[in-house]
Amino acid sequence: MLLLKAANFQDIEKEYLFVRDMPVDENGFTNPWHGISRADFDCALQTMLDFEAGWNLPDGFVPETFLFLWNDDEIVGQFRIRHHLCESLRTGAGHIGYFIAKPFRGKGYAKEGLRLTLEIARSIIPEDEIYLRVNKDNPASLRVMMANGGYIAHEDESRYYVRIKR
């Protein structure tokens, strides 16, 4: 059964392994903790929790919720909700970013994970639309967004900017 769980200390061992193995940057989804040691992950997880609460945010950051997509007792993906837009998010990455680990791609996890994330996001995000961005060379992710009610609001040379009604 698929479910989303916010980052938490109860699941730290599995969260650690998942985050450690995520790439530094894949299709614009960044992971500053790639390759992190287990000893340092306690601080990284606390940073995730602080960011959700709006504490200790770097300049230009907004509060952000870190969610893990679980299939039974295994993490298959990570979703992030930025609680509101600042100018860089309005013209860039938007409210939601997500990553599905390679062994789980093409199996519907992203589509269902985004659906579940949107349910949560609608109770957090004040804007009328939820903003997402996808690289043009990632058509699978664009299909996921469109299947969840998205439409292409505009595009540039390398990306589509997708909106989903709140």
C-alpha positions as CSV (number, residue, x, y, z in Angstrom):
1,M,0.0,0.0,0.0
2,L,1.3,3.4,-0.9
3,L,1.4,6.2,1.6
4,L,3.2,9.5,2.2
5,K,4.9,10.1,5.5
6,A,6.6,13.3,6.6
7,A,10.3,13.1,7.4
8,N,10.6,11.9,11.0
9,F,13.1,10.4,13.4
10,Q,11.1,7.1,13.8
11,D,12.0,6.1,10.2
12,I,15.5,7.6,10.3
13,E,17.4,4.4,9.2
14,K,15.3,4.0,6.0
15,E,15.2,7.7,5.3
16,Y,18.9,7.9,5.7
17,L,19.6,5.1,3.1
18,F,17.2,6.6,0.7
19,V,18.5,10.2,0.9
20,R,22.1,9.1,0.9
21,D,21.6,7.3,-2.4
22,M,19.6,10.0,-4.2
23,P,21.6,11.9,-6.8
24,V,22.9,15.4,-6.1
25,D,20.7,16.7,-8.9
26,E,18.4,14.8,-11.3
27,N,16.1,16.6,-13.6
28,G,16.3,19.7,-11.3
29,F,15.5,17.8,-8.1
30,T,18.4,18.5,-5.8
31,N,19.7,16.6,-2.9
32,P,22.4,18.4,-0.8
33,W,22.8,15.2,1.3
34,H,23.9,12.7,-1.4
35,G,26.5,10.4,0.1
36,I,26.1,11.7,3.6
37,S,27.4,9.6,6.5
38,R,24.9,8.1,9.0
39,A,26.5,10.2,11.7
40,D,25.8,13.4,9.9
41,F,22.2,12.4,8.8
42,D,20.7,13.3,12.3
43,C,21.6,16.9,11.6
44,A,20.3,16.7,8.0
45,L,17.0,15.2,9.2
46,Q,16.7,18.0,11.8
47,T,17.3,20.5,9.0
48,M,14.4,19.0,7.1
49,L,12.1,19.3,10.1
50,D,13.3,22.8,10.8
51,F,12.6,23.9,7.2
52,E,9.1,22.5,7.6
53,A,8.6,24.7,10.7
54,G,10.1,27.7,9.0
55,W,13.2,27.7,11.3
56,N,16.8,28.4,10.2
57,L,15.9,28.9,6.6
58,P,18.7,30.2,4.4
59,D,18.0,33.6,2.7
60,G,15.6,33.2,-0.2
61,F,14.1,29.9,1.1
62,V,10.5,29.4,2.2
63,P,9.2,26.7,4.5
64,E,9.3,23.2,2.9
65,T,7.8,19.9,3.9
66,F,9.8,16.8,3.1
67,L,7.6,13.7,2.4
68,F,8.7,10.1,1.7
69,L,6.6,7.9,-0.5
70,W,6.4,4.4,1.0
71,N,5.3,1.2,-0.7
72,D,4.6,-1.0,2.3
73,D,7.8,-0.8,4.3
74,E,10.1,0.5,1.5
75,I,10.7,4.1,0.5
76,V,10.3,4.5,-3.2
77,G,10.3,8.3,-3.6
78,Q,10.5,11.8,-2.0
79,F,8.2,14.7,-2.5
80,R,8.7,18.2,-1.3
81,I,6.1,20.9,-0.8
82,R,7.3,24.5,-0.7
83,H,4.6,26.3,1.4
84,H,4.3,29.5,-0.6
85,L,6.0,31.2,-3.5
86,C,8.8,33.7,-3.5
87,E,9.8,35.3,-6.7
88,S,12.5,32.7,-7.5
89,L,9.9,29.9,-7.0
90,R,7.2,31.7,-9.0
91,T,9.5,31.9,-12.0
92,G,11.4,28.6,-11.3
93,A,10.8,25.4,-9.4
94,G,7.4,26.2,-8.0
95,H,5.7,24.5,-5.0
96,I,6.3,20.8,-5.5
97,G,9.3,18.7,-6.5
98,Y,9.6,15.0,-6.5
99,F,12.0,12.1,-7.1
100,I,11.3,8.4,-7.6
101,A,14.2,6.0,-7.3
102,K,15.1,4.3,-10.5
103,P,14.0,0.7,-9.7
104,F,10.5,2.1,-9.1
105,R,10.0,4.2,-12.2
106,G,7.3,3.5,-14.7
107,K,5.1,1.7,-12.2
108,G,2.7,4.5,-11.3
109,Y,4.4,5.6,-8.1
110,A,5.0,9.2,-9.3
111,K,1.4,9.6,-10.4
112,E,0.0,8.3,-7.1
113,G,2.6,10.1,-5.1
114,L,1.9,13.4,-6.7
115,R,-1.9,12.8,-6.2
116,L,-1.3,12.2,-2.5
117,T,1.1,15.2,-2.3
118,L,-1.5,17.5,-3.9
119,E,-4.0,16.5,-1.2
120,I,-1.6,17.7,1.4
121,A,-0.4,20.7,-0.6
122,R,-4.0,22.1,-1.0
123,S,-4.2,22.5,2.8
124,I,-0.8,24.3,3.0
125,I,-0.4,26.4,-0.2
126,P,-2.3,29.8,-0.2
127,E,-2.0,30.5,-4.0
128,D,-4.9,29.6,-6.3
129,E,-2.7,27.3,-8.4
130,I,0.1,24.9,-7.5
131,Y,3.2,25.6,-9.6
132,L,5.5,22.8,-10.9
133,R,8.3,22.8,-13.4
134,V,9.6,19.9,-15.5
135,N,12.5,19.6,-18.0
136,K,11.4,19.0,-21.6
137,D,13.6,15.9,-21.7
138,N,11.5,14.3,-18.9
139,P,8.2,13.5,-20.7
140,A,7.3,10.9,-18.1
141,S,7.2,13.5,-15.4
142,L,5.1,15.8,-17.6
143,R,2.6,13.0,-18.1
144,V,2.4,12.5,-14.3
145,M,1.6,16.2,-13.8
146,M,-1.0,16.2,-16.6
147,A,-2.6,13.1,-15.2
148,N,-3.0,15.0,-11.9
149,G,-4.9,17.9,-13.5
150,G,-2.0,19.9,-14.7
151,Y,-1.8,22.2,-17.7
152,I,1.2,23.8,-19.3
153,A,1.0,27.5,-18.4
154,H,4.1,28.4,-20.4
155,E,7.5,27.1,-21.5
156,D,11.0,28.1,-22.3
157,E,13.8,26.4,-24.3
158,S,14.3,23.6,-21.8
159,R,11.3,23.5,-19.4
160,Y,7.5,23.4,-19.1
161,Y,5.9,25.3,-16.3
162,V,2.8,23.4,-15.2
163,R,-0.1,24.6,-13.1
164,I,-2.6,22.6,-11.2
165,K,-5.7,24.2,-9.7
166,R,-5.7,24.2,-5.9
